[in-house]
Amino acid sequence: MRWRIDLRYDGAAFHGWARQEGLRTVQGELEEAVRVVLRLPEPVVVTCAGRTDTGVHARGQVTHVDVEGAVDPLRLLRGLNGVLPADVAVTAVTAAPEGFDARFSALARRYVYRLCDDPAGWDPLTRGHVLRVGRPMDVDRMNAAATGLLGEHDFAAFCKKREGASTVRALLEFSWRRTAVGQLEGTVIADAFCHSMVRALVGSMIPVGDGRRDVEWPAAVLAGKVRDSAVSVLPAHGLTLEEVRYPADGELAARALQARQVRGEVHQRG
């Protein structure tokens, strides 16, 4: 039977989501925890919706795991939180609807990047989740620039390209807002992301926000379809996967089939 496991984690001490020999990863910790709680002879494979990079956090990660035999979801939830380290928390365990695939059934992933541009708003207690920038940001200019990137495009200029993998994505939302003095949030929603795409998109906003680049510059970089050295890939700690969106239960299988056909084995990463 397939089970959906929702979780949160602080990515600071992880080498990303994906299991890597000899390195601490979220997937490795969760798979071992499932093995221990269910007393399995071998770890099972846990599939996630968004394979976050090293240092990236998650508040709304979604995974699935296939397990033989009966499972009490409440027992599994409590058991996982009893053996997982303090920087990971399972928030829900539910029986997955027919056709559900945590990765390929997803319609969109929502990430938020957090910035501080004023010493008056800097909070040392959140320094592991917010990037401090040295110049004041103009949110109106950043929103104007972000609008020019919306829609389906080849985002090769903002991705670390993998051999044989498509870099065409549909950017559904890219917007900025102030949440408090010196505090900014950039929301980025797309059907999927390439490796480092979110942090590169946000990186292109910084020189626009502080006036060093024209509002039209990010769109011009996008049109070039090649990596631009002037676009900084921002540090991972400011980025959090906040939400994964899925269609209605009856459409899950069709969505997964469509995504597999279009994306193949493409990475869904921030």
N, C-alpha and C positions, 0 to 999 in steps of 0.2 A: 504494500500500500504506500502511496505517496503522501508525505506530510509536508505542510508549509511551516517554516520556522522563520519568524520575524525577529530581528535583533538590532542592537545598537552596539557601537564600540568606539573607543578612543583609539585612533590609529597611530598615535605617537610612537609606540613601542613595537609596532608591527611592520614587517616588510611587505605591506600590502595584503590583499585578500588571498591571492593564489598560493597554494601549497608549494614550498620550495625546500629542497633537502638542506637540512642544517640551519634553516632560518625560521624565526617565529612569524607565523602568518595567522590571519583570522581563520581561514579555511582549515589549516592544520589543527588549531585549537578546538574548533567546533566539531570536526570529524572525530577527533580523539574523545571529546566529551560525549558524543552520541554513542561511541563504542563502549565507553565505560558505563554509562547509565543503562544502556540496553543489554550490557554484558555480551557483546558480540565478539566473535573470535578475531575478526579483522575490522579495521575502520571502513565505513561506508563513504561513498562519494557524495558530498554536499554541493549542490549547484546554486549559484547566487545570481541575482538580477544585475548587479553592477560590480565588476571586479576592480575595486578601488586600489589606487596606487599606494606605494609606501608613504605613510604619514597622513593619508586622507582618512577622515572620520566618517561615521555613518550613524544616523539617527533612525533611518527608515529602510535598512537593508532587508531584502526578502530572499529566502533560500528555499530549496526543497530537497528532500532526501527520500529514497525508496527503501523501505524496511519490510522484511518478511515477518509474518506473525502479528499477533495482537499488540497494540500499543495504547497505553492510557495517556492521552495528551497532557493532562494536568500533571501526572507523575513525571512525564518527560520534561515538561517545562520546569518543574521544581528541581528535578534532578540535574538538568543542564546548568541551571543557575547555581546549584550547589557545588559543581566541580569546575565550572569555567572561572578564569581569572577575573579580577575585579574590573578590568578594562573592557569586558564584554558582558552584555546582558541580553538574554532572550526575553522578548516581550509577549510572544504568542506562539502557540503550537496548535495548528488546526489541520483537520483532514483536508487535503487538497481536492478541489473540484475536478471532475473528469476533464482531461485535456490540459490541465494546468502545468506550465513549465515556468519556473521562476524567471528564467532568462528570456526565453523566446516568446512567451505569452505577453510580456510587458509592452505596453503602448508607449510609455515615456518614463524618463528618470528626471527627478528634480534635484538639482544641486544648489547650494547657497555658499557663496564666498563672502567672508566677513573682513572688513577693513576698518582701521582707525586712522584718521587723518588729523587729529587734534589731541595734544597732550592732556587737555582738560577732560577728554573722554576715555583716556587709556585706563584699562582695568587690568592690573597685573594678574588677577585671579583667572582671567580668561585668555591669557597670553598664548596658551597652547592651541587656541581656536580662532585667533584673530591676527591678521597681518598688520603691522604698524607701517604706515607710509609717511614720508617726510614732508609732503606738500599737501595743502588743502585741495580736495577734489570738488569739481563742479559736476553735480549729479545731472543737471540738465544736459550738459555736453555729453556725458557718458551715455545717457539714455538715447540721445539723438544718434550717436555713433553705433550703439547696439542695435537700433532699429534697422540699420543698413545691412545687418548680418542675418536677419530673420529669413526663414524659408528653407527650401531644400537646395543645397549647394554642395559642391565638392570642397570640403574643408581641409584639403591637403596642406594649405598654408598654416594651419593651426594644429597639425597632428604629427606624431612620429609615425610615419608610414610603415606598415608591415607588408612584406612581399605577398602579393596576391590578394590583399585585403582592400576592400572598397573604403574610400574616405568620404563618400557621399552620405550626408546626414540631413535630417529635417530639424532645424532649430525652431522650436515652437514659441519660446519666450526667452528674452534676455532683457532684464530690467534692473534698475537700481533705485534704492530708496534709503533715506536716512531714518534710523531707528532711535537715535538719541544724539546728544552732542558728541561730535567726532566719530560716530558709528555709522557705517554704511553696510548694506547688504546687497549683493548682486545675485539675482536668481537666474539660473540657466536651466531651461527645460528642452529636451530633445528626445527623439525616438530612441536614439542610442548615441554613444560617444566613442571617439577614437582615443587612443592612448595620449594622455596629457592635454586633450582638446579643451576641457573646461578651463584649466589653469592658463592655457595660452590665450583663450578668448578674453578672460578677465585681464590677463597681462596686457592685452592690446588697449584696454580701457584706461590704464593708468596714465600714459603720456597724453591721452586726450583729456582726461579729467584735470590734470595739472597744467594744461595749456601748451605742452611742448609739441603736440601733433594736432593737425586739423581733425575736425569731426569726421571727415570723409576718409581718413587714412585707413581705419580697419577694413572698410569695404574694398578699398583699393588693394590691400594685402590679400584679402579673400579672392579677389578676381585674378591675382597672380598665380594662384594654385601651387605655389612652392613655398617652402619654409623661409621666413624672413627673419634674419638675425636680430632685427630691431624689436621683434615681439618676444617679450620675456615670458617664460613659463614660471608662474609665480610659485612660491613655496607651498608645499602640500598642506601644512597645518591650518591654513585659513579655509579649507574646503571641507564641506560636509554633504554627504548624500542624505537628503532629507526625506525623499519619498519615491516610491515606484508605483506607477499607475497601470492598472489592468482593465481589460474590457469585462463585460458581463460574463458570467460563468459559461453561458451557452456559446460564447464567441472565443473562448480561450484556445481551443484546439486549432481553429482556423487561423487565429493570430499567430500561433507558434509555427504553423506550417508556412505561412506567408513570410515570417521573419527569417526562417531557415533558408528559404529559397532566395530571398533578397540579400541577406547578410552572410550566409554561410557560417563559418566559424569566426566571425569578426569579434573583436574584443569590445566590451561595453565598459569603458574605463574613463575615469576623470583625471 
